[in-house]
Amino acid sequence: MKLMIHDEKTEKEITTFKNEGHIHRAFSRLVKKKLALACLVILAIIYLSGISVDFISPYGYTDQDYTQIRQSPNSSHWLGTDRAGRDVFTRVLWGVQNTLILTFVSMLTGGLVLGITMGLFSGYFGGYVDAVIQRSGEVVSSIPTFFLILIISATVRPRIIEFVRLIEDNTVLEGLIRGGIVDYFVISLSLVSFGWIGTARLVRGQILYLKETQFIDAARSIGVSTFNILFRHLLPNAISPLIVTVTMGMGSMIGAEIFLSWIGLGIQPPRPSLGVMLWESGNISVIRTEPWLMFAPGTVAFLMVLSWNLLGDALNDVFNPRTY
C-alpha cells in the first residue's frame, strides 16, 4: 500500500514536471533563492528611486543652498551637500537615472537586438555569413574594451556636438546638448560597439546545435519560412543561457558607464553622474573631511554592480538543467 502511494506520488510529480514549462520551473526555483530575491529588491529600489527622483526629492540637481555648503547629512539634506551646496541625495538619484537609461538602451540595442541577430544569422547560415560576422567580432574583441570606448568617445563626440549645435541654430529645437542627448548617444554607441560580441557567440553556439535537431528538420520539411525558424523555433530554445548572460552583462555595462564618466568622456556637467561624483571626491582631503561625498555614489554603484552579478550567478543555477 505504501509502495503504491509512493509510486502514485512520484508519477504525479513527474507529470507535473513535464506539464510545466522550462521558464515556469526556473521562476519557481528563483523565488526560493533568498539572495537572488534580495538582489532584485535592491535593484528595484535603486532604479525606482532614480526614475521617481522628481517626486522623492524637493531639490533639482543644479539647485544650490549657499547656507549649507559642504554640510554633512542632516534633516534638510539626507546625504549632505557638496562643495557647491547641491543636494548629494538628489544628484545620486539623477546619476542612477542616467545609468539606468544608458545601460538598458545599450544592452537592448547591442546585447540583445544586434547580438541576437548576428548570432542567429551566423549559426544558422554558416559559410561566408558566419565567417564575416565572427571575424568582425574577433577584430573588435582584440582591441582592449576600454581603449576602444575611449577612441569612439573621443573621436565621435566632437563631430556629433557640431552636428547637433547646427540643428539647434537652424531649428526651434533647443537644449539638446545641455539636456545630455549627445552624451547619451555617444556612450550608448561606445557600449554597443563591443556589447554584441559575447551575445552573438553565445547564440551562435546554441543555434549550431539546435539547427541539427529533428524538430527543425520537421519545420523545414513542411515549408516553414526561414524567419519563423529563426525567431519562433530556434531563438525561444536558446533563451535560457541568454538571460543569464544579459543579466551578468548589466554589471559590466554599469561599470563601463561609470568609468567613462569618471575619466571625463561620459555624462557631462551640469547633468550629474555617479562617475563624475566619484572623480570629484576621489582624493584624500575630501575623504578625510567630507566622506559622504564618496560614500553615497560609491555605495550605490557598488550595490548595482554586485546585485547584477549575484543575480546573474543565481540565474545560472536556476536555468542550468544539470541542477534540477
C-alpha positions in Angstrom: 0.0 0.0 0.0 2.8 2.4 0.9 4.6 1.5 -2.2 1.6 2.2 -4.3 1.1 5.6 -2.7 4.8 6.4 -3.3 4.5 5.4 -6.9 1.4 7.5 -7.5 3.1 10.5 -5.8 6.2 10.1 -7.9 4.2 9.7 -11.1 2.2 12.8 -10.2 5.4 14.8 -9.7 6.9 13.6 -13.0 3.6 14.5 -14.8 3.6 18.0 -13.2 7.3 18.5 -14.2 6.5 17.6 -17.8 3.5 19.9 -18.0 5.3 22.9 -16.6 7.4 25.0 -19.0 11.1 25.5 -18.5 10.7 29.2 -17.8 7.9 28.4 -15.2 10.1 25.9 -13.5 13.0 28.3 -13.5 10.9 31.0 -11.9 9.7 28.6 -9.3 13.3 27.9 -8.4 14.3 31.5 -8.4 11.8 32.6 -5.8 13.3 30.1 -3.5 16.7 31.8 -3.7 16.8 34.4 -1.0 20.0 36.1 -2.2 18.6 36.5 -5.7 15.3 38.0 -4.4 17.3 40.4 -2.2 19.3 41.5 -5.3 16.0 42.0 -7.2 14.6 44.1 -4.3 17.8 46.2 -4.1 17.8 46.9 -7.8 14.1 47.7 -7.9 14.5 50.2 -5.0 17.5 51.9 -6.6 16.0 52.1 -10.1 12.6 53.2 -9.0 14.1 55.9 -6.8 16.1 57.1 -9.8 13.0 57.2 -12.0 10.9 58.9 -9.3 13.6 61.5 -8.3 11.3 64.4 -9.1 8.7 63.1 -6.6 11.2 62.0 -4.0 13.5 65.0 -3.7 12.4 68.6 -3.4 15.6 69.8 -5.0 16.8 70.0 -8.5 20.3 68.6 -9.4 21.6 72.1 -10.0 19.9 73.8 -7.0 22.4 75.4 -4.7 22.0 76.1 -1.0 24.6 78.7 -0.1 23.8 78.4 3.6 24.8 74.7 3.7 27.9 74.2 1.6 29.8 71.0 2.3 27.3 70.1 5.1 27.2 66.6 6.5 24.0 64.6 6.3 21.1 66.3 8.1 17.3 66.6 8.2 17.3 69.0 5.2 19.8 67.1 3.1 19.8 63.4 3.8 23.1 62.7 2.3 24.7 66.1 2.8 25.7 68.7 0.3 28.7 69.1 -2.0 31.2 71.9 -2.4 28.7 73.9 -4.4 25.8 73.5 -1.9 24.0 71.0 -4.1 22.0 68.1 -2.5 24.0 64.9 -2.8 20.9 62.7 -2.5 19.3 64.3 -5.4 22.4 64.1 -7.6 22.9 60.5 -6.8 19.4 59.6 -7.8 19.8 61.6 -11.1 23.1 59.7 -11.6 21.2 56.4 -11.1 18.6 57.6 -13.7 21.3 58.3 -16.2 23.0 55.0 -15.6 19.6 53.2 -16.0 18.9 54.8 -19.3 22.3 54.2 -20.8 22.8 50.7 -19.7 19.4 49.4 -20.7 19.5 51.2 -24.0 22.9 49.8 -24.7 22.0 46.3 -23.6 18.7 46.3 -25.6 20.3 47.6 -28.8 23.7 46.0 -28.6 23.5 43.0 -26.3 20.1 41.9 -27.5 18.9 43.2 -30.9 22.3 43.3 -32.6 23.9 40.4 -30.7 20.9 38.0 -31.1 20.5 38.8 -34.8 24.2 38.4 -35.6 24.3 35.1 -33.6 21.2 33.7 -35.3 22.5 34.5 -38.8 26.0 33.3 -38.0 24.9 30.0 -36.5 22.1 29.2 -39.0 23.5 30.2 -42.3 27.2 29.4 -41.7 29.7 29.7 -44.5 30.6 33.3 -45.6 28.0 34.8 -43.3 29.4 33.1 -40.3 33.0 33.9 -41.3 32.3 37.6 -41.8 30.4 38.0 -38.5 32.9 36.1 -36.4 36.0 37.7 -37.9 34.4 41.1 -37.3 33.8 40.2 -33.7 37.4 38.9 -33.3 38.8 42.2 -34.7 36.7 44.3 -32.3 37.4 42.0 -29.3 41.1 42.0 -30.0 41.2 45.7 -29.0 41.0 46.3 -25.3 37.4 47.2 -24.4 38.1 50.5 -22.5 40.6 51.6 -25.1 38.0 51.1 -27.9 35.5 53.0 -25.9 37.9 55.9 -25.4 38.6 56.0 -29.1 34.9 56.2 -30.0 34.0 58.7 -27.3 37.0 61.0 -28.1 36.6 61.0 -31.9 32.9 60.8 -32.4 31.6 63.1 -29.7 33.1 66.5 -31.1 31.6 65.8 -34.5 28.2 64.9 -33.1 28.2 68.0 -31.0 28.9 70.2 -34.1 26.0 68.5 -35.9 23.6 68.9 -33.0 24.6 72.5 -32.5 23.9 73.1 -36.2 20.4 71.7 -35.7 19.9 73.9 -32.7 20.9 77.0 -34.6 18.7 76.3 -37.6 15.6 74.9 -35.9 13.3 75.5 -32.9 14.9 72.7 -31.1 17.0 74.0 -28.2 18.8 72.5 -25.2 19.7 69.2 -26.9 23.3 69.4 -25.9 22.6 70.8 -22.4 20.0 68.1 -21.9 22.6 65.4 -22.4 21.2 63.9 -25.7 24.7 63.9 -27.2 26.2 62.2 -24.1 23.5 59.5 -24.1 24.1 58.8 -27.8 27.9 58.7 -27.6 28.1 56.5 -24.5 25.4 54.1 -25.9 27.3 53.9 -29.2 30.5 53.1 -27.3 28.9 50.4 -25.2 27.0 48.9 -28.1 30.2 48.7 -30.2 31.5 45.8 -28.1 28.4 44.7 -26.2 27.1 42.5 -29.0 30.1 40.2 -29.4 29.6 37.9 -26.4 25.8 37.6 -27.0 26.4 36.7 -30.7 28.9 34.0 -29.8 26.6 32.5 -27.2 23.6 32.5 -29.5 25.7 31.1 -32.4 26.8 28.1 -30.2 23.2 27.3 -29.3 22.0 27.6 -32.9 24.8 25.3 -34.2 23.4 22.6 -32.0 19.7 23.3 -32.3 19.5 23.6 -36.1 20.6 19.9 -36.4 17.7 18.7 -34.2 14.7 16.8 -35.5 12.1 19.5 -34.8 14.0 21.9 -37.1 14.2 19.3 -39.9 10.4 18.8 -39.5 9.8 22.6 -39.7 11.9 22.8 -42.9 10.1 19.8 -44.4 6.7 21.4 -44.1 7.8 24.6 -45.6 8.2 26.9 -42.6 9.9 30.2 -43.6 13.5 31.0 -42.5 12.2 33.9 -40.4 9.9 31.7 -38.5 12.5 29.0 -38.0 15.0 31.6 -36.6 12.7 33.6 -34.4 9.9 31.2 -33.5 11.7 27.9 -33.2 15.4 28.4 -32.6 15.5 31.6 -30.6 13.0 30.5 -27.8 15.0 27.4 -27.3 18.2 29.4 -26.8 16.7 32.0 -24.4 17.8 30.4 -21.1 21.6 31.0 -21.3 20.9 34.3 -23.0 19.0 35.6 -19.9 22.0 34.7 -17.7 24.5 36.4 -20.0 22.4 39.6 -20.3 21.9 39.7 -16.5 25.6 39.4 -15.7 26.5 41.8 -18.5 24.5 44.5 -16.9 27.1 44.8 -14.2 29.8 45.3 -16.7 27.7 47.9 -18.6 27.2 49.9 -15.4 30.9 49.7 -14.6 31.9 50.9 -18.1 29.4 53.8 -18.0 30.7 54.9 -14.6 34.3 54.6 -15.8 33.6 56.8 -18.9 32.1 59.5 -16.8 35.0 59.2 -14.3 37.6 59.9 -16.9 35.5 62.8 -18.4 34.1 61.1 -21.6 30.7 60.2 -20.2 27.8 62.4 -18.9 29.0 66.0 -18.9 28.0 68.7 -16.4 25.6 70.1 -15.4 23.9 66.7 -15.5 25.1 64.6 -12.5 26.8 61.2 -13.0 28.0 58.7 -10.5 31.4 58.5 -12.2 31.8 62.3 -12.1 30.8 62.4 -8.4 33.3 59.7 -7.6 36.0 61.6 -9.5 35.3 64.9 -7.7 35.5 63.2 -4.3 38.4 60.9 -5.2 41.2 62.4 -3.2 42.5 62.1 0.4 41.5 65.5 1.6 37.8 65.0 0.6 37.7 61.6 2.1 39.0 62.9 5.4 36.8 66.0 5.6 33.7 65.1 3.5 33.5 61.3 3.3 29.8 61.4 2.4 30.6 62.8 -1.0 32.3 59.5 -2.0 30.2 57.2 0.3 26.8 58.0 -1.3 27.6 57.5 -5.1 30.2 54.7 -4.3 27.7 52.7 -2.3 25.0 52.9 -4.9 27.4 52.0 -7.7 28.8 49.1 -5.7 25.3 47.8 -4.9 24.1 47.9 -8.5 27.2 46.1 -9.9 27.2 43.5 -7.1 23.4 42.9 -7.3 23.5 42.3 -11.1 26.4 39.9 -10.8 24.9 37.9 -7.9 21.6 37.8 -9.7 23.3 36.5 -12.9 25.0 33.8 -10.8 21.7 32.8 -9.3 20.0 32.7 -12.7 22.9 30.5 -14.0 21.9 27.9 -11.3 18.2 28.3 -12.0 18.4 27.8 -15.8 21.0 25.1 -15.7 19.3 21.8 -16.4 22.0 19.8 -14.6 21.0 21.4 -11.3 17.4 20.1 -11.4 
